[in-house]
């Protein structure tokens, strides 16, 4: 509690929470590491620039392709495809086509015509 009070007085609103007590407990047990320990679970290996480029190519070839078709062709989960397209490619499904999220008025009109 004393360390937390000192930190709050020194750096005010940027002070870490009372969770500092966990650090103190680790230091008392001789663990002076400031790095996170490796965690269980599989690391994200699917969201690589190569995979993102391949998904983008599939969409450019056929803008009406479904996420299900992409995940079957790429061999990755539908959830990962569902996050790569809007987050990494900045695209969304408009009607039945994948389009960039930000279109100007001319591009919107052109999309409606095709």
C-alpha positions as CSV (number, residue, x, y, z in Angstrom):
1,X,0.0,0.0,0.0
2,X,2.9,2.3,0.8
3,X,4.5,1.8,-2.7
4,X,1.1,2.5,-4.3
5,X,0.8,5.7,-2.4
6,X,4.3,6.9,-3.3
7,X,3.7,6.1,-7.0
8,X,0.3,7.9,-7.0
9,X,2.0,11.0,-5.4
10,X,4.8,10.9,-7.9
11,X,3.1,10.2,-11.2
12,X,-0.5,11.1,-10.2
13,X,-3.1,9.8,-12.7
14,X,-0.5,7.7,-14.6
15,X,0.2,5.5,-11.6
16,X,-0.4,1.8,-11.9
17,X,-3.3,0.4,-9.9
18,X,-3.1,-1.3,-6.5
19,X,-2.0,-4.4,-8.5
20,X,1.6,-3.2,-7.7
21,X,1.1,-5.6,-4.7
22,X,1.6,-8.5,-7.1
23,X,4.9,-7.1,-8.3
24,X,6.1,-6.7,-4.7
25,X,5.1,-10.3,-3.9
26,X,7.1,-11.5,-6.9
27,X,10.2,-9.4,-5.9
28,X,10.0,-10.7,-2.4
29,X,10.2,-14.3,-3.8
30,X,13.3,-13.4,-5.8
31,X,11.5,-13.0,-9.2
32,X,12.9,-9.8,-10.7
33,X,11.8,-10.5,-14.2
34,X,9.9,-7.7,-15.9
35,X,9.0,-9.8,-19.0
36,X,5.8,-11.8,-19.3
37,X,6.1,-15.6,-19.0
38,X,5.2,-17.6,-22.0
39,X,1.5,-18.4,-22.0
40,X,-0.4,-21.5,-22.9
41,X,-2.3,-21.7,-26.1
42,X,-1.5,-21.5,-29.7
43,X,0.1,-18.2,-31.0
44,X,-1.6,-16.3,-33.8
45,X,0.0,-17.7,-36.9
46,X,-2.8,-17.2,-39.4
47,X,-2.8,-13.4,-39.5
48,X,0.4,-13.0,-41.5
49,X,1.0,-10.5,-44.4
50,X,1.1,-13.5,-46.8
51,X,-2.3,-14.8,-45.7
52,X,-3.8,-11.3,-45.7
53,X,-2.5,-10.8,-49.3
54,X,-3.9,-14.2,-50.4
55,X,-7.3,-13.3,-49.0
56,X,-7.2,-9.9,-50.7
57,X,-6.4,-11.6,-54.0
58,X,-9.3,-13.9,-53.6
59,X,-11.6,-10.9,-53.0
60,X,-10.2,-9.0,-56.0
61,X,-10.8,-12.0,-58.2
62,X,-14.4,-12.4,-57.1
63,X,-15.9,-9.6,-55.0
64,X,-18.9,-11.8,-54.3
65,X,-16.9,-14.6,-52.7
66,X,-18.3,-15.7,-49.3
67,X,-16.3,-15.9,-46.1
68,X,-17.1,-19.6,-46.0
69,X,-15.6,-20.1,-49.4
70,X,-12.5,-18.2,-48.4
71,X,-12.0,-20.2,-45.2
72,X,-12.4,-23.5,-47.2
73,X,-9.9,-22.4,-49.8
74,X,-7.4,-21.0,-47.3
75,X,-7.9,-23.7,-44.6
76,X,-8.3,-21.3,-41.8
77,X,-11.2,-20.6,-39.4
78,X,-14.2,-18.6,-40.5
79,X,-13.7,-16.4,-37.3
80,X,-10.2,-15.5,-38.5
81,X,-11.4,-14.7,-42.0
82,X,-14.2,-12.7,-40.4
83,X,-11.7,-10.6,-38.5
84,X,-9.0,-10.2,-41.3
85,X,-11.4,-8.8,-43.8
86,X,-12.8,-5.8,-41.8
87,X,-9.7,-5.2,-39.6
88,X,-6.7,-5.8,-41.8
89,X,-8.2,-5.2,-45.3
90,X,-10.7,-2.5,-44.1
91,X,-13.5,-4.0,-46.2
92,X,-17.1,-4.8,-45.5
93,X,-19.9,-6.7,-47.2
94,X,-22.3,-4.4,-49.1
95,X,-25.2,-6.3,-50.5
96,X,-23.3,-9.3,-51.8
97,X,-20.0,-7.7,-52.6
98,X,-16.9,-7.0,-50.6
99,X,-16.1,-3.3,-50.8
100,X,-13.7,-0.9,-49.1
101,X,-15.3,0.7,-46.0
102,X,-14.8,4.3,-47.2
103,X,-16.1,5.0,-50.7
104,X,-16.6,8.4,-52.3
105,X,-20.0,9.2,-54.0
106,X,-18.7,8.2,-57.5
107,X,-17.4,4.9,-56.3
108,X,-20.7,4.2,-54.5
109,X,-22.6,4.9,-57.6
110,X,-20.3,2.7,-59.7
111,X,-20.7,-0.2,-57.2
112,X,-24.5,0.1,-57.5
113,X,-24.3,0.0,-61.3
114,X,-22.1,-3.2,-61.5
